[in-house]
Amino acid sequence: MIRANCRARFTAADFDFIVRALARSRGDSVSLVDLLSDSETRDSILDHPRLVETILSNAGHLHISSQFYFYVLARYVLQQAGIGDRKLCDYVGSLLETFSRANQLQSPDKIEPPKDGFAGASNRAHEYISDMLIALTRATPEQTFLLRAHVGNYSLFISGIFHENTQRRSLRGAPDIEFYEKIGRSNYQLVASHETARRCELTDVFAGLASRFHDVRLALNELSDRLLHLDEDARSSLVL
């Protein structure tokens, strides 16, 4: 299950990266004490544009965790889109970090993901989502929550990161972006009222993703197009 917990899983190397990155900015240096002693101070520091600049200028030579990498970039593009909710940004970062591992693409009830490579499978993603929706007819309440959350996450991921591939394939009869927006938004709406969401303190996150699915999707389009710079081979698994 994906949670809004990127910030809770930063490593010592991540904090060292922050200190070194900001040390190069005149008047913006920060100490480990600042980062570790106060969460509000840490959140403010994480918004510093120097972090994004340093990540982008040193691609391929970074010693940072994937959760830090995806949080900083997701936070940047979401803020640019007018979405300032840090918890929602944290969830989106966790979503990207989780789905960057290809084996995490399978659904909670072990339905097999498309076999022909994720980026080239937009035409089969519809079948995959249909399988998950069919599985809901025999699911327990807990499984229903996990399946619907996964459908929402999967729809956001494929329409956000792989939108160009999805658009191309829609011209040949595969589901289009609007399909993924509709199915993703409706499933986020349904899980927002689920008891598991309340227990995991994700009600507000799912409600926010449902109401702003389109805006979040466009922000991820920007992330995919301008910041990740993945070629087609890399996109097939998105292993960074």
C-alpha positions as CSV (number, residue, x, y, z in Angstrom):
1,M,0.0,0.0,0.0
2,I,1.3,3.4,-1.0
3,R,1.5,6.0,1.8
4,A,2.5,9.7,2.0
5,N,5.8,8.9,3.6
6,C,8.7,9.9,1.3
7,R,9.8,12.5,3.9
8,A,9.8,10.0,6.6
9,R,12.2,7.7,4.7
10,F,15.0,10.1,3.7
11,T,18.5,8.8,4.3
12,A,21.7,10.2,5.8
13,A,22.9,10.6,2.2
14,D,19.9,12.7,1.3
15,F,20.5,15.1,4.2
16,D,24.1,15.3,3.3
17,F,23.1,16.2,-0.3
18,I,20.9,19.0,1.0
19,V,23.7,20.4,3.1
20,R,26.2,20.3,0.2
21,A,23.7,21.6,-2.4
22,L,22.8,24.6,-0.3
23,A,26.3,25.3,0.8
24,R,26.9,26.4,-2.8
25,S,24.2,29.1,-2.5
26,R,25.5,32.2,-0.9
27,G,23.5,33.0,2.3
28,D,21.5,29.8,2.0
29,S,23.7,27.3,3.9
30,V,21.9,24.9,6.3
31,S,23.1,22.5,9.0
32,L,22.1,19.0,9.8
33,V,20.7,20.3,13.1
34,D,18.3,22.5,11.1
35,L,17.2,19.5,9.0
36,L,16.7,17.0,11.9
37,S,15.4,19.1,14.7
38,D,12.2,20.7,13.2
39,S,9.9,19.2,10.6
40,E,8.5,22.6,9.5
41,T,12.0,24.0,8.9
42,R,12.9,20.8,7.0
43,D,9.8,21.1,4.8
44,S,10.7,24.7,4.0
45,I,14.3,23.8,3.1
46,L,13.0,21.0,0.8
47,D,11.3,23.7,-1.3
48,H,14.5,25.4,-2.0
49,P,15.0,25.7,-5.9
50,R,18.7,24.9,-5.5
51,L,17.8,21.3,-4.7
52,V,16.0,20.8,-8.0
53,E,18.8,22.6,-9.9
54,T,21.4,20.4,-8.4
55,I,19.5,17.2,-9.1
56,L,18.9,18.1,-12.7
57,S,22.5,19.3,-13.3
58,N,24.0,16.1,-11.9
59,A,21.7,13.4,-13.4
60,G,23.4,10.0,-13.3
61,H,25.9,11.1,-10.6
62,L,23.6,11.4,-7.6
63,H,24.0,9.5,-4.3
64,I,20.5,10.1,-3.0
65,S,17.5,7.8,-2.4
66,S,14.7,7.3,-4.9
67,Q,12.2,8.6,-2.4
68,F,14.1,11.9,-2.0
69,Y,14.6,12.2,-5.8
70,F,10.9,11.7,-6.6
71,Y,9.7,13.8,-3.7
72,V,11.8,16.8,-4.7
73,L,10.8,16.7,-8.3
74,A,7.1,15.9,-7.7
75,R,7.0,18.7,-5.2
76,Y,8.5,21.1,-7.7
77,V,6.1,20.3,-10.6
78,L,3.0,20.2,-8.3
79,Q,3.9,23.6,-6.8
80,Q,4.3,25.0,-10.4
81,A,0.7,23.7,-11.0
82,G,-0.6,25.5,-7.9
83,I,-0.8,22.4,-5.7
84,G,0.9,23.2,-2.4
85,D,-0.4,20.4,-0.2
86,R,2.8,18.8,1.0
87,K,1.0,15.6,2.1
88,L,-0.5,15.2,-1.4
89,C,3.0,15.9,-2.9
90,D,4.5,13.3,-0.6
91,Y,1.9,10.7,-1.7
92,V,2.6,11.4,-5.4
93,G,6.4,11.1,-4.7
94,S,5.8,7.7,-3.0
95,L,3.6,6.6,-5.9
96,L,6.4,7.4,-8.4
97,E,9.0,5.8,-6.2
98,T,7.0,2.7,-5.8
99,F,6.1,2.4,-9.5
100,S,9.7,3.0,-10.5
101,R,10.2,-0.6,-9.4
102,A,8.6,-2.6,-12.2
103,N,7.6,-5.5,-9.9
104,Q,5.3,-3.0,-8.0
105,L,3.1,-2.6,-11.0
106,Q,1.0,-5.7,-10.2
107,S,-2.2,-5.2,-8.4
108,P,-2.9,-6.2,-4.8
109,D,-4.7,-9.4,-5.7
110,K,-1.7,-10.6,-7.9
111,I,-3.3,-10.0,-11.2
112,E,-0.5,-10.1,-13.7
113,P,0.5,-6.7,-15.3
114,P,0.9,-6.4,-19.1
115,K,3.7,-8.6,-20.4
116,D,4.9,-6.5,-23.3
117,G,6.6,-3.7,-21.4
118,F,4.8,-1.0,-19.4
119,A,5.4,1.9,-21.8
120,G,4.3,-0.1,-24.8
121,A,1.3,-1.5,-23.1
122,S,-1.2,1.3,-23.1
123,N,-3.5,-0.8,-25.3
124,R,-3.4,-3.6,-22.7
125,A,-3.7,-1.3,-19.7
126,H,-7.4,-1.1,-20.4
127,E,-7.6,-4.9,-20.1
128,Y,-5.5,-4.8,-16.9
129,I,-7.8,-2.2,-15.3
130,S,-10.9,-4.2,-16.4
131,D,-9.4,-7.3,-14.7
132,M,-9.0,-5.3,-11.5
133,L,-12.6,-4.0,-11.7
134,I,-13.9,-7.5,-12.3
135,A,-11.9,-8.6,-9.2
136,L,-13.9,-6.1,-7.1
137,T,-17.0,-8.4,-7.5
138,R,-15.3,-11.0,-5.3
139,A,-13.2,-8.8,-3.1
140,T,-13.4,-8.3,0.7
141,P,-13.9,-4.7,2.0
142,E,-10.1,-4.5,2.6
143,Q,-9.2,-5.9,-0.8
144,T,-11.8,-3.5,-2.4
145,F,-9.9,-0.5,-0.9
146,L,-6.5,-1.8,-2.1
147,L,-7.8,-2.5,-5.6
148,R,-9.5,0.8,-6.0
149,A,-6.5,2.7,-4.7
150,H,-4.3,0.8,-7.1
151,V,-6.6,1.6,-10.0
152,G,-6.4,5.3,-9.1
153,N,-2.7,5.1,-8.7
154,Y,-2.1,3.1,-11.9
155,S,-4.4,5.5,-13.9
156,L,-2.5,8.5,-12.6
157,F,0.9,7.0,-13.4
158,I,0.1,5.8,-16.9
159,S,-1.7,9.1,-17.9
160,G,0.9,11.2,-16.1
161,I,4.3,9.6,-17.0
162,F,3.3,7.8,-20.2
163,H,0.9,10.3,-21.7
164,E,2.5,10.6,-25.1
165,N,2.5,6.8,-25.6
166,T,-1.1,6.7,-24.4
167,Q,-2.2,9.4,-26.8
168,R,-0.5,7.7,-29.8
169,R,-2.2,4.4,-29.0
170,S,-5.6,6.0,-28.6
171,L,-5.4,7.0,-32.3
172,R,-5.4,3.2,-33.0
173,G,-8.4,2.4,-30.7
174,A,-6.8,2.1,-27.3
175,P,-8.2,4.0,-24.3
176,D,-7.4,7.7,-24.3
177,I,-6.2,10.1,-21.6
178,E,-9.8,11.0,-20.7
179,F,-10.5,7.3,-19.9
180,Y,-7.7,7.2,-17.4
181,E,-8.7,10.5,-15.9
182,K,-12.3,9.3,-15.4
183,I,-11.5,5.9,-14.0
184,G,-8.7,7.3,-11.8
185,R,-10.8,10.2,-10.4
186,S,-13.8,8.0,-9.7
187,N,-11.8,5.4,-7.8
188,Y,-10.0,8.0,-5.7
189,Q,-13.4,9.4,-4.8
190,L,-14.6,6.0,-3.7
191,V,-11.5,5.2,-1.5
192,A,-11.5,8.7,0.1
193,S,-14.6,7.7,2.1
194,H,-13.3,4.2,3.0
195,E,-12.6,3.4,6.6
196,T,-9.1,2.2,5.7
197,A,-8.3,5.6,4.3
198,R,-9.4,7.3,7.5
199,R,-7.4,4.8,9.6
200,C,-4.3,5.5,7.4
201,E,-4.9,9.3,7.4
202,L,-5.2,9.3,3.6
203,T,-8.8,10.6,3.3
204,D,-7.6,14.1,2.5
205,V,-5.0,12.9,0.0
206,F,-7.5,10.7,-2.0
207,A,-10.1,13.5,-1.9
208,G,-7.5,15.9,-3.2
209,L,-6.3,13.6,-6.0
210,A,-9.9,13.0,-7.0
211,S,-10.7,16.7,-7.2
212,R,-7.5,17.7,-8.9
213,F,-6.7,14.6,-10.9
214,H,-6.4,16.6,-14.1
215,D,-4.0,19.2,-12.6
216,V,-1.9,16.5,-11.0
217,R,-1.8,14.5,-14.3
218,L,-0.6,17.6,-16.2
219,A,2.1,18.2,-13.6
220,L,3.3,14.7,-14.1
221,N,3.3,15.2,-17.9
222,E,5.6,18.1,-17.2
223,L,7.8,16.0,-15.0
224,S,8.0,13.2,-17.6
225,D,8.6,15.6,-20.6
226,R,11.0,18.1,-19.0
227,L,12.7,16.6,-16.0
228,L,13.0,12.8,-16.3
229,H,14.5,12.7,-19.8
230,L,13.8,9.0,-20.2
231,D,14.2,7.2,-23.5
232,E,11.8,4.5,-24.6
233,D,13.9,1.7,-23.3
234,A,14.1,3.3,-19.9
235,R,10.4,4.1,-19.9
236,S,9.5,0.4,-20.4
237,S,10.3,-0.2,-16.7
238,L,11.0,3.3,-15.3
239,V,13.8,1.8,-13.2
240,L,16.0,4.8,-12.1
